[in-house]
Amino acid sequence: MRILLFTGKGGVGKTTLAAATAARLAERGRKVLVVSTDPAHSLGDAFGAALGAEPREVELHEQRRDVRLHAAEVQTRGLLDQAWSELREHLRTLLLGAGVSELDAEELTHLPGVEDLLGLAEVFRFAESGVWDTVLVDCGPTAETLRLLSLPESIAGYLERLFPAHRRMVRGVLAGLAGSDNVERWDAVADAVSRLAERLLGLRRTLSSEHTSVRLVLTPEAVVAAETRRTLTALALQQIRVDGLVANRLVPDPGSARGNAAAWMRTRRREQDAVLGQVRSATELPLRTVAHRAAEPVGPGALLELADELYDGDDPLEGAAFAPEMELGGGGRALDSEYTLRIALPLHDDAELDLARIGDELAVTIDGRRRLIALPAVLRRCAVTAAVAADDGITVSFRPDPEQWMR
């Protein structure tokens, strides 16, 4: 199963490019599903077809019935009503029984982003059905997507802090916390929380899998390119693979044509080429380009024509994705031993970086986005002594903590 997520700054054309890629893959014989999780759905508009929450077949060729493509637009509001409300009420009752005030219980059971998270879970439900071998996702704008992709880990951490797994495993513990003798009821709540936590961890594993990657769409503008560089860093921080970039709406080169229109196009194209040069110098990922069209590409025919230009006969899924890595270095048993932990991240020049040690984890914050990285066992008994940032990542130095090293 291959999962490919398209995202980019709002208005760059990611929906159109996701639809064109899906059409090309279906034409090549793959069983393809393309799903929109963008609250402002426009996937149906791109295909010129009415779509719903469940996958529907989109006709690409009137004469070729063997070419099959399915598409859907996830409706997260309905999912929230179905899947979360009952569990949220269970948790609220539990907190009230444990002595938490009404207001605090209400706040503690409101998980920011759970609606979007359920939409992501619905995508993976489709993927796990086994009906399709490729699932493409038309995500929301970049900022929303970054938040969405970090939710499985952050909400799983919230649940673990609220109801640790070792407590959920012991029958009657939640009932005791709630001051209730209805053990069966609270064990059911514990089971529901455990299932949700396991589902979140499963989503996290799928997102970081080698079979899942993100493709970033941009337009050749300085502001958009700067956001793209920050996005590459943020995705690497979440250990999510990126397999390439697509620069959309490149102004055609007017060649030797004269006149005001040609002069404007020539100037604009030079500006765009300069921006693309900066993007290429900032990453080794492949960068494809698509020309700006006079007419909006709507419908299967126009999308397939766009795919011809975008992939030029290549397989849209070929190529390796950048896999963020952590590397442990150094060693020794003495108190003067030195260790290093290198975290591979494509840092841009003006990245705002902050590191903090929190128990057995290293909190890495870049441009306001934070990730907790579990330290290898040997480093948990060490103290941080230094950190160096370069354009290809961060290297953190450690030395044994005398109070813990000999335990």
C-alpha positions in Angstrom: 0.0 0.0 0.0 1.4 3.4 -1.0 0.1 6.6 0.6 1.0 10.0 -0.9 -0.1 13.3 0.7 -0.2 16.6 -1.3 0.0 19.8 0.6 1.2 23.4 0.1 0.3 27.0 0.9 -3.4 27.8 0.2 -4.1 28.5 -3.5 -1.0 26.9 -5.0 -3.0 24.2 -6.9 -2.4 21.1 -4.8 -5.9 19.8 -5.4 -5.5 19.9 -9.2 -2.1 18.3 -9.0 -3.3 15.5 -6.7 -6.2 14.9 -9.0 -3.9 14.8 -12.1 -1.5 12.4 -10.4 -4.4 10.1 -9.4 -5.7 10.1 -13.0 -2.3 9.2 -14.4 -1.8 6.4 -11.9 -5.3 5.0 -12.7 -4.6 5.1 -16.4 -1.4 3.1 -15.8 -3.4 0.3 -14.2 -3.2 1.1 -10.5 -6.2 0.8 -8.2 -6.3 4.4 -7.0 -8.3 6.3 -4.4 -7.9 10.1 -4.0 -9.3 11.6 -0.8 -9.8 15.2 0.2 -9.3 16.2 3.9 -9.3 19.9 3.1 -12.3 21.5 4.9 -12.7 23.7 1.7 -13.3 20.7 -0.6 -12.6 21.3 -4.3 -11.6 17.8 -5.4 -15.0 17.2 -6.9 -14.7 20.5 -8.8 -11.4 19.3 -10.3 -12.9 16.2 -11.6 -16.1 17.9 -12.6 -18.0 15.2 -10.6 -20.1 15.1 -7.4 -18.3 13.4 -4.6 -19.4 12.3 -1.1 -17.9 10.9 2.1 -17.7 7.4 0.7 -15.5 6.6 -2.3 -17.2 6.9 -5.7 -16.0 5.9 -9.1 -14.8 8.7 -11.4 -15.0 8.0 -15.1 -11.7 8.9 -16.9 -12.3 7.4 -20.4 -15.7 6.7 -21.9 -14.3 4.0 -24.1 -12.0 2.4 -21.5 -13.9 0.9 -18.7 -10.8 -0.9 -17.4 -9.5 2.4 -16.1 -11.0 2.9 -12.7 -10.4 5.7 -10.2 -12.3 6.4 -7.0 -12.5 9.6 -5.1 -14.1 10.9 -1.8 -14.3 14.1 0.3 -14.2 13.3 4.0 -16.8 15.0 6.1 -15.1 15.4 9.5 -18.1 16.9 11.3 -20.2 13.8 10.9 -17.2 11.6 12.0 -16.9 13.7 15.2 -20.6 13.2 16.1 -20.3 9.4 15.5 -16.9 8.5 16.9 -15.9 10.9 19.7 -19.0 12.2 21.5 -19.7 9.0 23.4 -16.1 8.5 24.6 -15.9 12.2 25.5 -18.9 11.9 27.7 -17.5 8.8 29.4 -14.2 10.6 30.1 -16.1 13.7 31.5 -18.1 11.5 33.8 -15.0 9.8 35.0 -13.2 13.1 35.8 -16.3 14.4 37.7 -16.3 11.2 39.7 -12.6 11.7 40.5 -13.4 15.1 42.0 -12.5 17.3 39.0 -14.7 20.3 38.7 -17.4 20.6 36.0 -15.5 23.3 34.1 -12.1 21.5 34.3 -13.7 18.2 33.2 -15.2 20.0 30.2 -11.9 21.5 29.2 -9.9 18.3 29.8 -12.1 16.3 27.5 -12.0 18.8 24.6 -9.1 17.7 22.4 -8.1 20.4 20.0 -7.9 19.0 16.5 -9.8 15.8 17.2 -12.1 16.6 14.3 -9.2 16.7 11.8 -7.7 13.7 13.4 -10.8 11.7 12.7 -10.6 12.7 9.1 -7.1 11.4 8.9 -8.2 8.2 10.6 -10.9 7.8 7.9 -8.3 8.1 5.2 -6.3 5.2 6.8 -9.5 3.2 7.2 -9.9 3.4 3.4 -6.2 2.5 3.0 -6.5 -0.6 5.3 -9.5 -1.9 3.4 -7.3 -3.5 0.8 -9.5 -2.3 -2.1 -6.8 0.1 -3.4 -3.1 -0.2 -3.8 -2.5 3.6 -3.9 -4.2 6.3 -1.8 -3.6 10.0 -2.6 -4.6 12.6 -0.1 -5.5 16.2 -0.9 -4.6 17.8 2.4 -5.5 21.3 3.7 -3.0 24.2 3.5 0.5 23.6 4.9 0.0 25.0 8.5 -3.2 22.9 9.0 -1.5 19.8 7.5 1.6 20.1 9.8 -0.8 20.3 12.8 -2.8 17.4 11.5 0.2 15.1 11.0 1.5 15.9 14.6 -1.9 15.1 16.2 -1.6 11.2 16.5 1.5 11.5 18.7 0.4 14.5 20.7 -3.1 13.2 21.5 -1.7 9.8 22.3 0.6 11.5 24.8 -2.3 13.4 26.3 -4.2 10.2 26.8 -1.2 8.5 28.4 -0.7 11.3 30.8 -4.4 11.4 31.7 -4.9 7.6 31.9 -1.5 5.8 31.9 -1.5 2.4 30.2 -0.5 0.6 33.4 -3.7 1.9 35.1 -5.9 1.0 32.2 -4.7 -2.6 32.4 -5.8 -3.2 36.0 -9.5 -4.0 36.3 -11.5 -1.6 38.5 -8.8 1.1 38.8 -10.9 3.7 36.9 -13.9 2.8 38.9 -11.9 3.4 42.1 -10.8 6.8 40.8 -14.4 7.7 40.0 -15.7 6.5 43.4 -18.0 4.0 41.7 -18.7 0.4 42.4 -19.8 -0.2 38.7 -16.5 -1.9 37.7 -17.8 -3.2 34.4 -18.8 0.3 33.2 -15.4 1.8 34.0 -13.5 -1.1 32.5 -15.5 -0.4 29.3 -14.2 3.2 29.5 -10.6 1.9 30.0 -11.0 -0.4 27.0 -12.3 2.5 24.8 -9.4 4.7 25.8 -6.9 1.9 25.1 -8.4 1.3 21.7 -8.2 5.0 20.9 -4.6 5.2 22.1 -3.6 2.1 20.0 -5.4 3.5 17.0 -3.4 6.8 17.4 -0.1 4.9 17.6 -1.1 2.9 14.5 -1.7 6.2 12.7 1.7 7.4 13.8 3.4 4.3 12.6 1.7 4.6 9.2 2.6 8.2 8.8 6.3 7.5 9.5 6.3 4.3 7.3 8.5 4.1 4.3 5.3 3.6 2.2 3.9 7.0 3.2 5.3 10.3 1.9 4.4 14.0 1.4 4.7 15.9 -1.9 4.9 19.7 -1.5 3.3 22.0 -4.0 4.5 25.6 -4.3 4.3 28.5 -6.7 7.6 30.2 -7.7 7.3 33.1 -5.3 9.7 34.1 -2.6 7.2 34.0 0.2 5.9 30.6 -0.8 9.4 29.2 -1.2 10.4 30.4 2.3 7.3 28.6 3.7 8.3 25.5 1.8 11.7 25.5 3.3 10.2 25.8 6.8 7.8 23.0 6.0 10.6 20.7 5.0 12.2 21.2 8.4 8.9 20.7 10.2 8.1 17.5 8.4 11.6 16.1 9.1 11.1 17.0 12.7 8.0 14.8 12.7 10.0 12.1 10.9 7.7 12.2 7.9 9.2 11.5 4.5 9.0 14.0 1.7 9.5 12.6 -1.8 9.5 15.7 -4.0 8.3 19.2 -4.8 6.1 20.5 -7.6 6.4 24.2 -8.7 3.1 25.1 -10.3 2.1 28.0 -12.6 5.5 28.7 -14.1 5.1 31.6 -16.6 5.9 30.4 -20.2 9.2 31.7 -21.7 8.2 34.1 -24.4 11.5 33.5 -26.3 12.3 36.3 -28.7 8.8 37.7 -28.9 8.5 41.5 -28.5 6.0 43.8 -27.0 4.8 44.8 -23.5 3.2 41.4 -22.7 6.4 39.5 -23.8 8.6 41.9 -21.7 6.4 41.3 -18.7 6.5 37.5 -19.1 10.3 37.6 -19.6 10.8 39.6 -16.4 8.3 37.5 -14.4 10.0 34.2 -15.6 13.4 35.5 -14.5 12.1 36.2 -11.1 10.5 32.7 -10.9 13.7 31.0 -12.1 15.7 32.8 -9.4 13.2 31.6 -6.7 13.4 28.0 -8.1 17.2 28.2 -8.0 17.0 29.0 -4.3 14.7 26.1 -3.7 17.0 23.7 -5.5 20.0 24.9 -3.5 18.1 24.3 -0.2 17.2 20.6 -0.9 18.3 17.6 -2.9 14.7 16.5 -3.4 13.5 16.3 -7.0 11.6 19.4 -8.2 9.1 19.2 -11.1 7.5 22.2 -12.8 4.2 22.9 -14.4 3.4 25.8 -16.7 0.7 28.3 -16.0 -2.3 27.6 -18.1 -4.7 30.0 -19.7 -7.6 27.8 -18.8 -8.2 26.1 -15.5 -7.6 22.3 -15.9 -11.0 20.8 -15.0 -12.2 17.3 -15.9 -10.4 14.0 -16.6 -9.1 15.1 -20.0 -7.5 18.3 -18.8 -6.1 16.6 -15.8 -4.4 13.8 -17.9 -3.0 16.5 -20.1 -1.5 18.2 -17.1 -0.1 14.9 -15.9 1.7 14.4 -19.2 3.6 17.7 -18.6 4.1 17.0 -14.9 5.6 13.5 -15.2 6.7 13.3 -18.9 6.1 9.6 -19.1 7.7 8.8 -15.7 6.0 6.8 -12.9 4.5 9.4 -10.6 5.5 7.3 -7.6 9.1 6.6 -8.5 12.0 7.9 -6.5 13.2 7.6 -2.9 11.8 9.8 -0.2 14.1 11.6 2.3 14.1 9.7 5.5 15.0 11.7 8.6 17.5 9.8 10.8 19.0 9.9 14.2 22.6 8.6 14.7 24.2 7.8 18.1 28.0 8.4 18.3 30.8 8.1 20.8 30.9 5.6 23.7 32.7 4.4 26.7 32.0 3.4 30.3 34.0 6.0 32.3 32.5 9.2 33.7 34.6 11.2 31.2 33.1 9.4 28.2 31.4 11.4 25.5 28.4 10.7 23.4 26.7 12.5 20.5 23.2 12.3 19.1 22.9 13.6 15.5 19.4 14.5 14.4 19.2 14.9 10.6 17.0 18.0 9.8 17.2 20.3 6.8 17.5 23.6 8.7 16.9 26.8 6.9 19.1 29.8 7.5 16.8 31.8 9.8 15.4 28.8 11.7 14.6 29.5 15.4 15.9 26.5 17.4 15.5 25.6 21.0 16.5 22.4 22.9 15.5 21.3 26.3 15.9 18.1 28.3 12.7 16.8 29.8 13.2 13.6 31.8 14.1 10.8 29.3 13.2 13.0 26.3 14.8 15.8 24.3 12.4 18.6 23.4 13.3 20.0 20.0 11.5 23.2 19.0 12.0 24.7 15.6 10.1 27.8 14.4 7.6 27.2 17.2 6.9 23.6 16.4 7.9 21.2 19.1 8.7 17.5 19.1 9.7 15.2 22.1 12.4 12.7 21.0 12.8 9.7 23.3 16.5 9.4 24.1 18.3 6.1 23.6 18.8 4.1 26.9 22.4 5.1 27.4 21.7 8.8 27.0 19.0 8.8 29.7 21.8 8.5 32.3 23.7 11.4 30.7 23.6 15.2 30.8 23.5 17.5 27.8 26.8 19.4 27.5 26.5 21.2 24.1 24.5 21.4 20.9 25.6 22.5 17.4 23.2 23.3 14.6 24.2 23.1 10.9 22.2 23.3 7.7 21.9 19.5 7.7 20.8 18.9 11.3 21.6 19.2 15.0 24.4 17.4 16.9 23.8 17.2 20.7 26.7 16.2 23.0 26.3 14.2 26.2 28.4 13.2 29.2 27.6 10.6 31.9 25.7 12.0 34.9 27.6 10.8 38.0 24.5 10.5 40.0 22.9 8.0 37.5 25.8 6.5 35.6 26.7 3.8 38.1 23.2 2.7 38.9 
